[in-house]
């Protein structure tokens, strides 16, 4: 499987609590909800396209627990995001299964890196990570991320969990499929150097960064 990280970022790389102040106040974070004033139809379309490419989901426990109550109850016809979250296999990185697990949840057992490597080798399609800050740090450090799909918003917050916070080595990426939403967010897909870029009708030439 191809493993992709799909997330929202501020200009200074913060991915924590984009939707609301209460979403994730851990670490004393008070800047939650920074995305909300800039949400528009372009954002909804882009994120729907992300989920439309997923064949399975890989989630950390905190993100899983935050998403489950809202999305498990979402059942509007034609909602691509709800359909994906409720219908696709969800691999949960956790020591224990929740008392009432989300439909189609599978506990990812064993050591993280080797478990993800086995999962990637025995299935085809795309394995998507959304949110899941701690999980993303571990996957990136192990070189398991095949692409990052980022929506970068014209906002800066003073503190918070950052996407590449734990990276200790220099890395380079190529960029494909750049686009801008009407509210000013920039959507890009990053591919670690040496990996093939995505192709498709919306793809532009790769740009080395």
C-alpha positions as CSV (number, residue, x, y, z in Angstrom):
1,X,0.0,0.0,0.0
2,X,1.0,3.6,-0.5
3,X,0.9,5.4,2.8
4,X,-0.2,9.1,2.8
5,X,-0.4,11.7,5.5
6,X,-3.3,14.1,4.9
7,X,-3.5,17.1,7.1
8,X,-4.1,20.9,7.6
9,X,-1.3,23.2,8.6
10,X,-0.7,26.8,9.6
11,X,2.1,28.7,7.9
12,X,4.5,27.8,10.7
13,X,3.7,24.1,10.4
14,X,1.2,23.6,13.3
15,X,-1.4,20.8,12.8
16,X,-3.0,20.9,16.2
17,X,-6.7,21.5,16.7
18,X,-7.7,23.2,13.4
19,X,-11.4,22.8,13.9
20,X,-12.2,24.2,17.4
21,X,-10.6,25.4,20.6
22,X,-11.8,22.3,22.4
23,X,-10.5,19.8,19.8
24,X,-7.1,19.3,21.4
25,X,-5.9,21.7,24.1
26,X,-3.1,19.4,25.2
27,X,0.2,21.1,26.1
28,X,-1.8,24.2,27.0
29,X,-2.6,24.9,23.3
30,X,-5.0,27.9,23.1
31,X,-5.0,28.5,19.4
32,X,-7.6,25.9,18.4
33,X,-10.0,26.7,15.6
34,X,-7.6,28.5,13.4
35,X,-9.0,26.9,10.2
36,X,-12.6,27.7,10.8
37,X,-12.7,31.3,9.5
38,X,-11.1,30.1,6.2
39,X,-13.3,27.1,5.5
40,X,-15.0,27.2,2.1
41,X,-16.4,25.0,-0.6
42,X,-13.0,24.4,-2.1
43,X,-11.8,23.0,1.2
44,X,-14.7,20.6,1.3
45,X,-14.1,19.5,-2.2
46,X,-10.4,18.9,-1.7
47,X,-10.9,16.9,1.5
48,X,-13.6,14.8,-0.2
49,X,-11.2,14.0,-3.0
50,X,-8.6,12.9,-0.4
51,X,-11.0,10.5,1.2
52,X,-12.2,9.3,-2.2
53,X,-8.7,8.0,-2.8
54,X,-8.5,6.0,0.4
55,X,-8.7,2.2,0.6
56,X,-8.0,2.0,4.4
57,X,-7.3,4.4,7.3
58,X,-4.6,4.3,9.9
59,X,-5.4,6.4,13.0
60,X,-3.8,7.2,16.3
61,X,-6.0,6.7,19.4
62,X,-6.6,10.4,20.2
63,X,-7.7,11.2,16.7
64,X,-9.8,8.1,16.5
65,X,-11.6,9.0,19.8
66,X,-12.2,12.6,18.6
67,X,-13.5,11.6,15.2
68,X,-15.7,8.6,16.1
69,X,-18.7,10.4,17.8
70,X,-19.3,12.9,15.0
71,X,-18.6,10.8,12.0
72,X,-20.2,7.6,13.1
73,X,-23.5,9.5,13.4
74,X,-23.1,11.2,10.0
75,X,-25.2,9.3,7.4
76,X,-26.2,11.9,4.8
77,X,-26.4,10.4,1.3
78,X,-23.5,11.4,-0.9
79,X,-21.2,12.5,1.9
80,X,-17.9,11.1,0.6
81,X,-16.1,11.8,3.9
82,X,-18.6,10.0,6.1
83,X,-18.9,7.1,3.7
84,X,-15.1,6.6,3.7
85,X,-14.8,6.9,7.5
86,X,-17.7,4.6,8.3
87,X,-17.1,2.1,5.5
88,X,-13.4,1.6,5.1
89,X,-11.2,-0.5,7.3
90,X,-9.7,1.6,10.1
91,X,-6.4,0.4,11.6
92,X,-6.2,1.7,15.1
93,X,-2.8,2.3,16.7
94,X,-3.5,1.7,20.4
95,X,-2.8,-0.7,23.3
96,X,-6.4,-1.6,23.6
97,X,-9.6,-1.6,21.5
98,X,-12.3,0.9,22.6
99,X,-15.2,-0.6,24.7
100,X,-17.5,0.3,21.8
101,X,-15.4,0.3,18.6
102,X,-16.2,2.2,15.5
103,X,-17.5,-0.1,12.7
104,X,-14.7,-1.8,10.7
105,X,-12.0,-1.1,13.3
106,X,-9.0,-3.4,13.4
107,X,-6.4,-3.1,16.1
108,X,-2.9,-2.8,14.7
109,X,-1.0,-5.2,16.9
110,X,2.7,-5.5,17.5
111,X,5.6,-3.0,17.1
112,X,4.4,-0.1,15.1
113,X,7.0,0.1,12.3
114,X,7.1,-3.7,11.5
115,X,3.2,-3.8,11.7
116,X,2.8,-1.0,9.3
117,X,5.4,-2.5,6.9
118,X,3.5,-5.8,6.9
119,X,0.2,-4.0,6.3
120,X,1.7,-2.0,3.4
121,X,3.2,-5.2,1.8
122,X,0.1,-7.4,2.0
123,X,-2.5,-5.0,0.6
124,X,-2.8,-2.7,-2.4
125,X,-4.3,0.7,-2.7
126,X,-3.8,3.7,-0.4
127,X,-3.5,3.7,3.4
128,X,-4.4,7.2,4.7
129,X,-3.4,8.9,8.0
130,X,-5.5,11.9,9.1
131,X,-4.5,14.0,12.2
132,X,-2.7,11.5,14.5
133,X,0.2,13.7,15.4
134,X,2.3,11.2,17.4
135,X,1.7,8.5,14.8
136,X,2.8,10.7,12.0
137,X,6.0,11.6,13.8
138,X,6.9,7.9,14.2
139,X,6.0,7.0,10.6
140,X,8.0,9.9,9.2
141,X,11.0,9.0,11.3
142,X,10.9,5.5,10.0
143,X,10.6,6.6,6.4
144,X,7.2,5.0,5.9
145,X,5.4,8.0,4.4
146,X,5.0,7.9,0.6
147,X,3.3,11.3,0.3
148,X,2.1,14.2,2.3
149,X,-1.1,15.9,1.2
150,X,-1.2,19.3,2.9
151,X,-3.6,22.2,3.0
152,X,-1.6,25.2,4.3
153,X,-3.6,28.1,5.6
154,X,-2.5,31.8,5.8
155,X,-2.6,31.7,9.6
156,X,0.2,31.7,12.2
157,X,-0.3,30.5,15.7
158,X,2.2,30.9,18.6
159,X,2.5,27.3,19.6
160,X,1.3,23.8,18.9
161,X,2.2,20.4,17.5
162,X,4.1,20.7,14.3
163,X,4.1,18.3,11.4
164,X,7.8,17.9,11.0
165,X,8.7,18.6,14.7
166,X,10.7,15.4,15.3
167,X,12.6,15.2,12.1
168,X,16.3,15.3,12.7
169,X,17.7,14.8,9.2
170,X,17.6,17.0,6.1
171,X,15.0,15.9,3.6
172,X,13.9,17.1,0.2
173,X,10.6,16.7,-1.6
174,X,9.0,17.2,-5.0
175,X,5.7,19.0,-5.3
176,X,2.7,18.0,-7.4
177,X,-0.9,19.0,-7.8
178,X,-0.6,22.6,-6.4
179,X,-3.8,24.6,-6.1
180,X,-5.2,27.5,-4.1
181,X,-8.6,27.7,-2.5
182,X,-10.6,30.9,-2.8
183,X,-9.9,31.7,0.9
184,X,-6.2,31.6,0.3
185,X,-5.2,28.1,1.5
186,X,-2.6,26.3,-0.6
187,X,-3.0,22.6,-1.3
188,X,0.1,20.7,-2.3
189,X,1.2,17.1,-2.4
190,X,4.8,16.4,-1.3
191,X,6.7,13.3,-2.3
192,X,10.0,12.3,-0.6
193,X,12.9,12.6,-3.0
194,X,13.3,9.4,-5.0
195,X,9.6,8.4,-4.9
196,X,7.3,8.8,-7.9
197,X,5.0,11.7,-7.9
198,X,1.2,11.3,-8.4
199,X,-0.2,11.6,-11.9
200,X,-3.6,12.5,-13.1
201,X,-5.6,15.2,-14.9
202,X,-5.0,17.7,-12.2
203,X,-1.3,17.2,-11.8
204,X,1.3,19.8,-12.7
205,X,5.0,19.3,-13.2
206,X,6.9,18.3,-10.1
207,X,8.8,21.1,-8.5
208,X,11.8,20.3,-6.4
209,X,11.9,22.0,-2.9
